[in-house]
Amino acid sequence: MKLFNRKPALGIGIGVGFVGAVALALRYGLSRQAREPIPDGISPAIFSTRVVRTGFGEMIYHVSGSGDPLVFLHGVFLGASSYEWSKVYPRFVMDREVIVPDLIGFGESERPSTPMDASDYAEAIAEFLREVAPGRKPVVVASGLTAGIALLMAARHPELVSRLELFLPTGLKESGKWRAMGMLALSGIPGISGFVYRNYLARPPFVRGWLARIALADPASITDEMVAIFVTCARQYGAEHAILGFLRGRLAFDMHRRLGDVAVPVHVLWPDRATGFPADGGERVCRKIPHASLESLPGCGILAALENPDLVSDAIGRSLRGDPDDDEQ
């Protein structure tokens, strides 16, 4: 107002420019984007694609093999999907029925605008397990925030799972990092968040930068395939709802409060080069779980399943066979 009183012409010009920017954001932020095809690389050809209907939406999943069920759950991040485990899970189809879904809001699954929290995701995963493995108790492999949610699910529904293989489990509540990450998403102006998401976050330069600075231990590990699949998944219609909810902290929860209630065996894989996660984080988690073991993964970052699939596959395989490891505690 002081500027307007001193220089009304300049003040009007700034006001018109601001209104124009908001109008542009509304135009692109609220418009429906055409659905982009998911690249074939998201799932190996030997896997068939099926769908399960849950109370929170439809979940697409890929399945192959026979034997005891082994379920892989991807983490929660920009452009997340079952692709995260795509270099690991095909190695287990000779001995097990491998089941790999996209979580609600991600990948090829339904992307509802209704916000979901950690409790909702725990119940959605429970519904999914009842449908795909009725009467059986699968081993569940999960990463990141979804690994934390898998612990919550197992505490509530121990009858649904035989064992948990968890890579970098977190509830994010303890770190509070989601607060800083969510600043861009907290704008109260309708359409601005969607505009920023589609025109900045869900674009190749941002995704490539996130992979180089945060997700991977070695930036040289980035491939064009990674960037293309993450960007394509991030740009699916409605994909912004889940990730913006995550950035606002809606999925953060106190994971440590429920660790003592987890009755099934838990094997924790902890990467030693995960940005923002201290090296002793795995020890703190395992101390609170009645039946837990810990294995350190050297030279690994947040997306070790894509960056170091041999190391991750070997660690999971040894755990499933019951083979001891020198680094395991």
C-alpha positions in Angstrom: 0.0 0.0 0.0 2.9 2.4 0.7 4.3 1.7 -2.7 0.8 2.2 -4.3 0.4 5.6 -2.5 3.8 6.9 -3.6 3.7 5.4 -7.1 0.2 4.3 -8.1 1.1 3.4 -11.7 3.9 1.0 -10.5 1.6 -0.4 -7.8 -1.2 -1.1 -10.3 1.3 -2.7 -12.7 2.6 -5.0 -10.0 -1.0 -5.9 -9.0 -2.0 -6.7 -12.5 1.1 -8.8 -12.9 0.3 -10.7 -9.7 -3.3 -11.3 -10.8 -2.0 -12.5 -14.2 0.4 -14.9 -12.5 -2.3 -16.3 -10.4 -4.6 -16.7 -13.4 -1.9 -18.5 -15.2 -1.3 -20.8 -12.3 -5.0 -21.5 -12.0 -5.2 -22.2 -15.7 -2.4 -24.8 -15.7 -2.7 -25.9 -12.1 -6.4 -26.9 -12.3 -6.4 -28.2 -15.9 -6.6 -31.9 -16.6 -3.5 -33.3 -18.1 -3.5 -36.0 -20.7 -2.5 -39.4 -19.3 1.1 -40.3 -20.3 1.8 -44.0 -21.0 3.9 -45.7 -18.3 7.2 -46.9 -19.8 7.5 -50.7 -20.2 10.6 -50.7 -18.0 8.5 -50.3 -14.9 7.9 -54.1 -14.8 9.7 -57.0 -16.5 7.9 -58.8 -19.3 7.5 -62.1 -17.3 5.2 -60.4 -14.9 1.5 -60.1 -15.5 -0.5 -57.0 -14.4 -3.6 -57.2 -12.3 -5.8 -55.0 -10.1 -7.1 -55.1 -6.6 -10.0 -52.9 -5.3 -9.5 -51.5 -1.8 -11.6 -49.1 0.2 -9.1 -46.4 -0.7 -8.9 -47.0 -4.5 -7.7 -49.5 -7.0 -4.2 -50.9 -6.7 -2.3 -52.1 -9.8 0.2 -54.9 -9.2 2.6 -57.2 -11.0 2.9 -60.9 -10.2 5.0 -63.9 -11.4 6.4 -67.1 -10.0 5.0 -69.7 -7.6 5.5 -70.6 -4.0 5.4 -68.6 -0.8 4.3 -65.0 -1.5 6.9 -62.3 -1.4 5.5 -58.7 -1.6 7.6 -55.7 -2.5 6.4 -52.2 -1.5 8.0 -49.1 -2.9 8.8 -45.9 -0.9 7.1 -42.5 -1.0 8.8 -39.9 -3.1 8.4 -37.9 -6.3 7.6 -40.3 -9.2 7.6 -43.3 -6.9 6.3 -46.7 -8.2 7.1 -50.4 -8.2 10.0 -49.5 -10.5 12.1 -48.9 -7.4 12.4 -52.6 -6.9 12.4 -53.6 -10.5 16.1 -54.6 -10.5 15.6 -56.8 -7.4 12.3 -58.6 -7.3 12.7 -60.6 -10.6 15.5 -62.5 -9.0 13.1 -64.3 -6.6 10.6 -65.7 -9.0 12.2 -69.1 -9.2 11.4 -69.9 -5.6 8.4 -67.6 -4.7 5.3 -65.9 -5.9 6.5 -62.3 -6.3 3.9 -59.6 -5.9 4.7 -56.0 -6.6 2.0 -53.2 -6.3 2.0 -49.5 -6.9 0.6 -47.8 -3.8 -2.5 -45.7 -3.9 -1.7 -42.4 -5.4 1.5 -43.6 -7.2 2.5 -45.3 -10.4 -0.4 -47.0 -12.3 -2.7 -47.3 -9.3 -5.6 -45.0 -8.6 -4.7 -41.4 -7.7 -7.6 -40.0 -5.6 -7.7 -36.4 -4.6 -8.8 -37.4 -1.1 -5.8 -37.1 1.3 -4.5 -40.2 2.9 -2.4 -40.5 6.0 0.0 -43.2 7.3 -2.9 -45.0 9.0 -4.9 -45.1 5.7 -1.9 -46.5 3.8 -1.4 -49.2 6.5 -5.1 -50.3 6.1 -4.8 -50.1 2.3 -1.8 -52.4 2.4 -3.6 -54.8 4.8 -6.6 -55.0 2.4 -4.2 -55.6 -0.5 -2.5 -58.5 1.3 -5.9 -60.1 2.2 -6.8 -60.0 -1.5 -3.6 -61.2 -3.1 -2.6 -63.8 -0.5 -5.7 -65.1 1.2 -5.0 -67.5 3.9 -1.3 -67.1 3.5 1.3 -64.9 5.3 3.7 -63.3 2.9 7.1 -61.9 3.5 6.8 -58.1 3.0 9.8 -56.1 1.6 9.4 -52.3 1.9 11.5 -49.2 1.8 11.6 -45.8 3.4 8.4 -44.3 4.7 6.5 -47.3 3.4 8.8 -49.6 5.5 7.7 -47.6 8.5 4.0 -47.9 7.5 4.6 -51.7 7.1 5.7 -51.8 10.7 2.5 -50.1 11.7 0.5 -52.5 9.5 2.2 -55.5 11.1 1.6 -54.2 14.6 -2.1 -54.0 13.8 -2.5 -57.1 11.7 0.2 -59.7 12.6 -1.9 -62.4 11.0 -1.2 -60.9 7.5 2.6 -61.1 7.4 5.2 -63.7 8.3 8.3 -61.5 8.2 9.4 -58.0 7.3 12.4 -57.1 5.2 12.8 -53.3 5.7 15.1 -51.0 3.9 15.7 -47.7 5.8 12.4 -47.7 7.8 11.2 -44.3 8.9 8.1 -42.5 10.1 9.6 -39.0 9.3 7.9 -37.6 12.4 11.2 -37.9 14.4 13.2 -35.8 11.9 10.7 -33.1 11.0 12.4 -32.8 7.6 9.0 -32.9 5.9 8.3 -29.4 7.3 11.1 -27.8 5.3 10.4 -29.9 2.2 6.8 -28.9 2.3 7.2 -25.1 2.1 6.4 -24.9 -1.6 3.3 -27.0 -1.1 1.8 -24.9 1.7 0.6 -22.0 -0.5 -3.0 -21.0 0.3 -3.7 -19.8 -3.2 -5.7 -22.4 -5.1 -3.9 -23.9 -8.1 -0.4 -22.6 -7.1 0.7 -25.9 -5.6 -0.4 -27.9 -8.7 1.3 -25.3 -10.9 4.6 -25.6 -9.1 4.4 -29.4 -9.0 3.8 -29.8 -12.7 6.0 -27.1 -14.0 9.0 -27.4 -11.6 9.0 -30.5 -9.4 7.7 -33.1 -12.0 10.3 -32.1 -14.6 13.5 -33.8 -15.7 15.9 -31.2 -14.3 14.4 -31.3 -10.8 14.2 -35.1 -10.8 17.8 -35.5 -12.0 19.0 -33.0 -9.4 17.1 -34.9 -6.6 18.7 -38.1 -7.7 22.2 -36.6 -7.7 22.0 -34.7 -4.5 19.8 -36.8 -2.2 18.6 -40.2 -3.5 21.8 -41.9 -4.9 25.1 -42.4 -3.2 27.0 -41.9 -6.4 25.5 -39.3 -8.9 27.2 -41.3 -11.7 24.7 -44.0 -11.1 21.9 -41.9 -12.7 20.5 -43.4 -15.9 18.2 -41.9 -18.5 15.7 -44.7 -17.7 15.5 -43.7 -14.0 14.8 -40.0 -14.9 12.3 -40.9 -17.6 10.2 -43.3 -15.5 10.2 -41.1 -12.4 9.1 -38.1 -14.5 6.4 -40.0 -16.3 5.0 -41.4 -13.1 5.2 -38.0 -11.5 3.2 -36.4 -14.4 0.3 -38.8 -14.4 -3.0 -37.1 -13.9 -3.7 -36.8 -10.1 -0.2 -37.8 -9.1 0.3 -34.5 -7.3 -2.3 -35.3 -4.6 -0.3 -38.0 -2.9 3.1 -36.2 -3.1 1.8 -32.8 -2.0 0.1 -34.5 1.0 3.4 -36.1 1.8 5.3 -32.7 1.5 2.7 -31.2 3.9 3.6 -33.8 6.4 0.4 -35.7 6.3 2.1 -39.1 6.1 4.5 -38.4 9.0 3.8 -40.4 12.1 5.5 -41.6 15.3 6.8 -45.0 14.1 8.8 -45.6 17.3 5.7 -45.6 19.4 4.4 -48.9 17.8 7.7 -50.8 17.4 7.2 -52.8 20.6 3.9 -54.1 19.2 5.5 -55.7 16.2 5.5 -59.5 16.9 6.8 -60.8 13.6 10.6 -61.1 12.8 12.0 -58.0 11.2 15.3 -57.7 9.3 16.4 -54.1 8.8 18.7 -53.1 6.0 20.4 -49.7 6.7 22.4 -47.9 4.0 25.5 -46.1 5.3 25.2 -43.2 2.8 21.6 -42.2 3.0 21.4 -38.4 3.0 19.6 -37.1 6.2 19.6 -40.5 8.0 22.3 -41.0 10.7 24.3 -44.3 10.7 22.9 -45.3 14.1 19.3 -45.0 13.0 18.9 -48.7 12.3 20.2 -49.6 15.7 17.6 -47.3 17.4 14.8 -49.0 15.4 16.0 -52.5 16.1 16.4 -52.0 19.9 12.6 -51.4 20.1 11.4 -54.4 18.1 11.2 -57.7 19.9 12.5 -59.8 17.1 14.8 -57.7 14.9 18.2 -58.0 13.2 20.2 -55.3 11.5 22.5 -55.4 8.4 24.5 -52.4 7.2 24.7 -51.8 3.4 28.0 -50.1 2.6 28.2 -47.5 -0.2 24.4 -47.4 -0.5 22.0 -44.4 -0.6 18.2 -44.0 -0.4 17.5 -45.7 -3.7 19.9 -48.6 -3.2 17.5 -51.1 -4.9 18.1 -49.3 -8.2 21.7 -48.2 -7.6 23.1 -51.4 -6.0 20.6 -54.2 -6.8 23.1 -57.0 -6.4 24.0 -56.0 -2.9 20.3 -55.5 -1.8 19.2 -58.7 -3.5 22.0 -60.7 -1.8 21.1 -59.3 1.6 17.4 -60.1 1.3 18.2 -63.6 -0.1 20.4 -64.4 2.8 17.8 -63.3 5.3 15.1 -65.3 3.6 17.3 -68.4 3.7 18.3 -67.8 7.3 22.0 -67.4 6.4 24.0 -65.4 9.0 25.9 -62.3 7.9 29.0 -61.0 9.6 27.6 -57.4 9.7 24.2 -58.5 11.1 23.5 -57.7 14.7 
